[in-house]
Structure formats: structure tokens, C-alpha cells
Amino acid sequence: MASDMFTFDEQMGELIGRYCIARLRQQPIELDFGGVTGPFEQELVDLLGATGNDPEVVMERFTRVIAPRVLSADSERFLAFIPGAPTKAALLFDMVVSASSLHGASWLESAGAVAAENEVLRLLGRFAGLPETCGGTFVGGGSMGNLSALAVARDTGRRRHGAHQVAIACSSESHSSIASALHLLDVEAVVVPSQDHRLTGAALAHVLASRQSAVPVVGVVATAGTTNIGVIDDLQGIGEVAKAHNLWFHVDGAYGLAGLLSDRLRPQFSGIYLADSFIVDPHKWLFAPFDSCALVYAEPALARAVHTQHASYLDAIHTNAVEWNPSDYAIHLSRRPKGLPIWFSLAVHGTTRYGEAVDAACDIATAAARLIEKAPHLRLLREPELSIVVFERIGWSDDDYEQWSHDLVRRQVAFVTPTTFEGKTCARLAFLNPRTTTTIVREILESMA
């Protein structure tokens, strides 16, 4: 009977519970996915059909076929892209959120969950120096956060200038989601040349002063930790120029802005208090599960004017003067309360320990840089500013880097992918997991000898 699907199955619960507990206990965390040795999709085809299967059979197929072919982003050996390393507290509470079937679109439905999420957003706002009245929402990732914030920047700029076509300034080092967002929003991108890979207030001021186009520039995007090499833009200088020219100042801090929780790193984000909006991804350096992005506005009412959705069936959620509907602050409606796992973990561990975990990632990056400098076959290309290290193997071609990367995964040494820096292919180590050790780093570097 169809109703059986909604009845708790003790045996299935124990089956799933055993797997989850075993995975949570795993230490060190296996990297997995050493390369597909042959076709495997056929082993999944027979599972989906008119009739169901025994949960034991389905779970066996997951553990034997699917899981080993997915790289574990929380492994200490996952050093490509920007990894993830959620705390056990955050992972466990993510299970609570799923089991509770929480829907976090409105205050009417989930005031408790929204209030807890708002505590996290206000905490981040306080670390950034934004007004106590700041606020926003959690969305599904940095790309969605940037798109939502830039939609507010565009519409606010249109109203200020009485113009439909507007432009927003950004750096050539900006994340790819910025160009994508501006394209989707039909906003002209004014690319400001970077200086040593950093966007500066002086460069922005020069571009604004020399611009001949009649299309008004209404905003600027800075980055607090570029994805490729971890550079923090001149937030103070950019913010001051933005205020002088009445520009919306958005900071993409998806990766690096979590450094605000570190006493050591916080001074590097000087000027963040000038931001009209910023994002930071808890699933990166705030050690929460995928996928979440905290989107914070200095003046949330401006975002609400842009993003509130109007429909007869939504009238019920817009009747309370004290309501806070997450759906009013980004391009979304239905949503899980993605901020609850980070709320729980922060409440359990406290911000000091989070700052220490961020510092640990930076320490291993610095240690890796020193090891690279001592290796005669390697060359450090840039001193790490946060926790990303770029370097080259002297004499290697693009194919050498590609083969080396595949070999590392095949041997389960590490997941490291090549990148490009100043026109040259090179290696890149993105440290995030505080459990990554110098022993792992040495093993990676020695593989390049």
C-alpha cells in the first residue's frame, strides 16, 4: 500500500543509522574514488522500476557502487577546489533538520528555525561591524548569494539613477559566478584591472573617473579571499570609493570571509563594515555541511523590496509586522533552513574554537610554503595570504600536471588539481581541514620529484 511509504521501518532505520554512525566515526576519512576502472552505471539501472526493492539491497548498491565513486570532500587529503570539512556536530544536526522535515521559507511556518538562523546572520554581521539591524538569509551556495545580492544592487541603482541599463564594477579576479550573475541580470560588467591580483580603491576610482559611457555604474564587487589564490581585495579603499560615488558595495567572501572569526586574520578584512551586502559559505571555512551560503545585508529592507514574492496564496505570510521571511531576501521560496547545522555547531563549540580551526588551516598552508621553498624541484609562486598555496614543478608540462593529479587520486594520496597562475599551469593546494598534516603535504610534494 502507498501509505506504507510513510510508516517508519525499524529495520531500515537501523540500516541507515549504522551506516551514518560508521561514516561519522571514520578517522582518517577515506578519500575514495580512485578512478573508475570500468562502466558501473548498469549496476544502478535495475533499481528504479514499478516495484521496489529490499532496503538492504539498495543500501548495498550505494555502499559498493555509488559511495566509492564519490570523492570525500571532508577528507584530510581533499585539497582541490575549496574543500569541505563539517564538524560532527553540524553533520549530526543536519540529520535532525532532515528528520524533522523543516521548511524555512517563512516566519509563519518556521519562526523558531528562522530565529536561530538569524542569530547566526547577526553574529556574522557583528564580526563584520555591520549595524545590529543587519540581516538576510541562507541560500544554497555562493553563486546564489551573489546573484541575489547583485539583483538588489541593480534595482537599487536603477531607482537612484532613474535608468534601466546600469553597470557594476568588478575585478578580473572575481569569482566566475559574478560574471554569470551580471549576465543573467542584464547588467554591464565594468572590469577594473587588478594590481598584483588585488582590486584596489585607487584602481576603481581611476576607472570611474575615466569612464566615458552614459551607462551609470551603480555598484562594485570586491572579494574577500579569491578562490584561485586566496587574495583579499582592498576592502577599505574600495568601500570608501563606493560610498563617495553612492555605489552598492558587495563583498564576495564565500571562502575567505570566515577568517573574521580568527583574531589573527580579522585585521586583513578591514573595511568590511562598509559593505552593503556580503556572503560567506558555511560549507567552506565555517565547517558546515553542503550546501549553504549566508547572505547578509546592511539594510535588509532594500533586499526585501526587491525579492518579496507576491501571490494570493502568499498573502498569509505577509501579515505580521515582526515577521522575517527568508524568502523575502533572495531568489528562492521553498528552502531547507540551511543555517541550523552551523547554528548548532557554533552553539556547541563557540566562535573561539572556530577561529582556531581557521588558523590551523592557515598554519598548514604556511608550513607547506616553507617545504616547497626547500625543495629544489619546486618553486613557490606566491606567499599564501590565507590557506591556498600555488607552486610549480620546475620543467613540467600541462600533461605532466594532469598525469600527476590522476595518479595521486588513483593511489589515494590526495585529490589535487592543476590551475593556472599568471598564464602558467601550476599546482594548487587548498587547505581547509584542520586535520590535514605536514606528513600528507610531504607525501604530495615528494610525488613530484
JOVENVEN-V517784 format. One record per residue. N is the residue number from 1. RES is the residue in three letters. OMEGA is omega in radians with two decimals (NA if undefined). Layout:
# JOVENVEN-V517784
n,res,omega
N,RES,OMEGA
N,RES,OMEGA
This chain:
# JOVENVEN-V517784
n,res,omega
1,MET,-3.12
2,ALA,-3.10
3,SER,3.13
4,ASP,-3.12
5,MET,-3.05
6,PHE,3.07
7,THR,-3.11
8,PHE,3.12
9,ASP,-3.09
10,GLU,-3.10
11,GLN,3.11
12,MET,3.11
13,GLY,3.12
14,GLU,3.13
15,LEU,-3.14
16,ILE,-3.13
17,GLY,3.13
18,ARG,-3.13
19,TYR,-3.10
20,CYS,-3.14
21,ILE,3.12
22,ALA,3.14
23,ARG,3.13
24,LEU,-3.14
25,ARG,-3.03
26,GLN,3.12
27,GLN,0.00
28,PRO,-3.10
29,ILE,-3.11
30,GLU,-3.13
31,LEU,-3.13
32,ASP,3.09
33,PHE,3.11
34,GLY,-3.13
35,GLY,-3.13
36,VAL,-3.10
37,THR,3.13
38,GLY,-3.14
39,PRO,3.14
40,PHE,-3.06
41,GLU,-3.10
42,GLN,-3.14
43,GLU,3.13
44,LEU,-3.00
45,VAL,-3.00
46,ASP,-3.05
47,LEU,-3.08
48,LEU,-3.11
49,GLY,-3.08
50,ALA,3.14
51,THR,-3.10
52,GLY,-3.11
53,ASN,3.04
54,ASP,-3.14
55,PRO,3.11
56,GLU,-3.14
57,VAL,-3.11
58,VAL,-3.14
59,MET,3.09
60,GLU,3.14
61,ARG,3.09
62,PHE,-3.05
63,THR,-3.08
64,ARG,-3.01
65,VAL,-3.00
66,ILE,-3.02
67,ALA,-3.13
68,PRO,-3.13
69,ARG,3.05
70,VAL,3.11
71,LEU,3.13
72,SER,-3.09
73,ALA,3.13
74,ASP,3.07
75,SER,3.08
76,GLU,-3.10
77,ARG,3.07
78,PHE,-3.04
79,LEU,3.11
80,ALA,-3.14
81,PHE,2.92
82,ILE,-3.04
83,PRO,3.01
84,GLY,3.12
85,ALA,-3.08
86,PRO,3.04
87,THR,3.10
88,LYS,3.11
89,ALA,-3.14
90,ALA,3.12
91,LEU,-3.14
92,LEU,-3.11
93,PHE,3.02
94,ASP,3.06
95,MET,3.09
96,VAL,3.13
97,VAL,3.14
98,SER,-3.11
99,ALA,-3.12
100,SER,3.13
101,SER,-3.11
102,LEU,3.05
103,HIS,-2.98
104,GLY,-3.10
105,ALA,-3.02
106,SER,3.07
107,TRP,-3.13
108,LEU,-3.09
109,GLU,-2.93
110,SER,-3.11
111,ALA,-3.13
112,GLY,-3.13
113,ALA,-3.13
114,VAL,3.13
115,ALA,3.12
116,ALA,3.09
117,GLU,-3.12
118,ASN,3.07
119,GLU,3.11
120,VAL,-3.14
121,LEU,3.11
122,ARG,3.09
123,LEU,3.11
124,LEU,3.10
125,GLY,3.12
126,ARG,3.10
127,PHE,-3.14
128,ALA,-3.12
129,GLY,3.09
130,LEU,3.12
131,PRO,3.11
132,GLU,3.14
133,THR,3.13
134,CYS,3.11
135,GLY,-3.13
136,GLY,-3.08
137,THR,3.00
138,PHE,3.09
139,VAL,-2.96
140,GLY,3.11
141,GLY,-3.08
142,GLY,-3.14
143,SER,3.10
144,MET,3.11
145,GLY,3.12
146,ASN,3.13
147,LEU,-3.11
148,SER,-3.13
149,ALA,-3.10
150,LEU,3.01
151,ALA,3.09
152,VAL,3.10
153,ALA,-3.14
154,ARG,-3.05
155,ASP,3.07
156,THR,3.11
157,GLY,3.10
158,ARG,-3.14
159,ARG,-3.11
160,ARG,-3.03
161,HIS,-3.11
162,GLY,-3.10
163,ALA,3.12
164,HIS,-3.13
165,GLN,-3.11
166,VAL,-3.12
167,ALA,3.07
168,ILE,-3.12
169,ALA,3.09
170,CYS,-3.12
171,SER,3.03
172,SER,3.13
173,GLU,-3.12
174,SER,3.10
175,HIS,-3.10
176,SER,-3.13
177,SER,3.14
178,ILE,3.11
179,ALA,3.12
180,SER,3.14
181,ALA,-3.13
182,LEU,3.09
183,HIS,-3.12
184,LEU,-3.12
185,LEU,-3.10
186,ASP,3.11
187,VAL,3.11
188,GLU,3.07
189,ALA,3.06
190,VAL,-3.05
191,VAL,3.13
192,VAL,3.14
193,PRO,3.11
194,SER,3.07
195,GLN,-3.05
196,ASP,3.08
197,HIS,-3.09
198,ARG,3.02
199,LEU,-3.10
200,THR,3.06
201,GLY,-3.14
202,ALA,3.13
203,ALA,3.10
204,LEU,3.14
205,ALA,3.14
206,HIS,-3.13
207,VAL,3.14
208,LEU,-3.11
209,ALA,-3.07
210,SER,-3.07
211,ARG,-3.11
212,GLN,-3.06
213,SER,3.08
214,ALA,3.13
215,VAL,-3.06
216,PRO,3.01
217,VAL,-3.03
218,VAL,-3.11
219,GLY,3.10
220,VAL,3.12
221,VAL,3.01
222,ALA,-3.11
223,THR,3.09
224,ALA,-3.10
225,GLY,-3.14
226,THR,-3.03
227,THR,-3.04
228,ASN,-3.06
229,ILE,3.03
230,GLY,3.14
231,VAL,3.07
232,ILE,3.14
233,ASP,3.13
234,ASP,-3.03
235,LEU,-3.13
236,GLN,-3.11
237,GLY,3.14
238,ILE,-3.13
239,GLY,3.14
240,GLU,3.09
241,VAL,3.13
242,ALA,-3.14
243,LYS,-3.14
244,ALA,-3.10
245,HIS,3.11
246,ASN,3.11
247,LEU,2.98
248,TRP,-3.09
249,PHE,3.13
250,HIS,3.13
251,VAL,3.04
252,ASP,3.13
253,GLY,-3.02
254,ALA,-3.14
255,TYR,-2.86
256,GLY,-2.98
257,LEU,3.01
258,ALA,3.07
259,GLY,3.05
260,LEU,-3.12
261,LEU,3.12
262,SER,3.09
263,ASP,-3.11
264,ARG,-3.04
265,LEU,-2.97
266,ARG,3.14
267,PRO,-3.13
268,GLN,-3.13
269,PHE,3.11
270,SER,-3.12
271,GLY,-3.12
272,ILE,3.14
273,TYR,3.14
274,LEU,-3.05
275,ALA,2.97
276,ASP,3.09
277,SER,3.01
278,PHE,3.03
279,ILE,2.97
280,VAL,-3.10
281,ASP,3.05
282,PRO,-3.13
283,HIS,3.03
284,LYS,-2.97
285,TRP,3.02
286,LEU,2.88
287,PHE,3.06
288,ALA,3.12
289,PRO,2.98
290,PHE,-0.02
291,ASP,-3.11
292,SER,3.06
293,CYS,3.06
294,ALA,3.13
295,LEU,-3.03
296,VAL,3.09
297,TYR,3.04
298,ALA,3.08
299,GLU,-3.05
300,PRO,-3.11
301,ALA,3.12
302,LEU,3.10
303,ALA,-3.14
304,ARG,3.13
305,ALA,-3.11
306,VAL,-2.92
307,HIS,-3.13
308,THR,3.12
309,GLN,-3.07
310,HIS,3.08
311,ALA,-3.08
312,SER,-3.11
313,TYR,3.10
314,LEU,-3.13
315,ASP,-3.07
316,ALA,-3.10
317,ILE,-3.10
318,HIS,-3.09
319,THR,-3.03
320,ASN,-3.10
321,ALA,-3.11
322,VAL,-3.09
323,GLU,2.98
324,TRP,-3.10
325,ASN,3.12
326,PRO,-3.14
327,SER,-3.13
328,ASP,-2.97
329,TYR,3.13
330,ALA,-3.12
331,ILE,3.10
332,HIS,3.00
333,LEU,3.07
334,SER,-3.12
335,ARG,2.91
336,ARG,3.03
337,PRO,-2.99
338,LYS,-3.12
339,GLY,-3.07
340,LEU,3.10
341,PRO,3.12
342,ILE,3.06
343,TRP,-3.11
344,PHE,-3.10
345,SER,3.09
346,LEU,3.14
347,ALA,-3.14
348,VAL,-2.97
349,HIS,-3.11
350,GLY,-3.04
351,THR,-3.14
352,THR,-3.14
353,ARG,3.06
354,TYR,3.10
355,GLY,3.11
356,GLU,3.11
357,ALA,3.07
358,VAL,3.12
359,ASP,-3.13
360,ALA,3.10
361,ALA,3.10
362,CYS,3.13
363,ASP,-3.13
364,ILE,3.07
365,ALA,3.11
366,THR,3.11
367,ALA,3.11
368,ALA,3.12
369,ALA,3.14
370,ARG,3.11
371,LEU,3.12
372,ILE,-3.14
373,GLU,-3.12
374,LYS,-3.08
375,ALA,-3.07
376,PRO,-3.11
377,HIS,-3.08
378,LEU,3.09
379,ARG,3.07
380,LEU,-3.06
381,LEU,3.14
382,ARG,3.06
383,GLU,-3.11
384,PRO,3.12
385,GLU,3.06
386,LEU,-3.08
387,SER,3.09
388,ILE,-3.11
389,VAL,3.07
390,VAL,-3.09
391,PHE,-3.14
392,GLU,2.96
393,ARG,-3.07
394,ILE,3.07
395,GLY,-3.09
396,TRP,3.04
397,SER,3.08
398,ASP,-3.14
399,ASP,3.12
400,ASP,3.12
401,TYR,-3.11
402,GLU,3.14
403,GLN,3.13
404,TRP,3.14
405,SER,3.14
406,HIS,-3.11
407,ASP,3.12
408,LEU,3.14
409,VAL,-3.12
410,ARG,-3.14
411,ARG,3.11
412,GLN,3.08
413,VAL,-3.11
414,ALA,2.97
415,PHE,-3.13
416,VAL,-3.14
417,THR,3.10
418,PRO,3.02
419,THR,3.09
420,THR,3.11
421,PHE,-3.12
422,GLU,3.03
423,GLY,-3.10
424,LYS,3.03
425,THR,-3.12
426,CYS,3.11
427,ALA,-3.09
428,ARG,3.07
429,LEU,3.12
430,ALA,-3.11
431,PHE,3.09
432,LEU,-3.10
433,ASN,-3.12
434,PRO,3.11
435,ARG,3.03
436,THR,-3.02
437,THR,3.06
438,THR,3.06
439,THR,3.09
440,ILE,3.14
441,VAL,3.13
442,ARG,-3.14
443,GLU,3.11
444,ILE,-3.09
445,LEU,3.12
446,GLU,3.12
447,SER,-3.12
448,MET,-3.09
449,ALA,NA
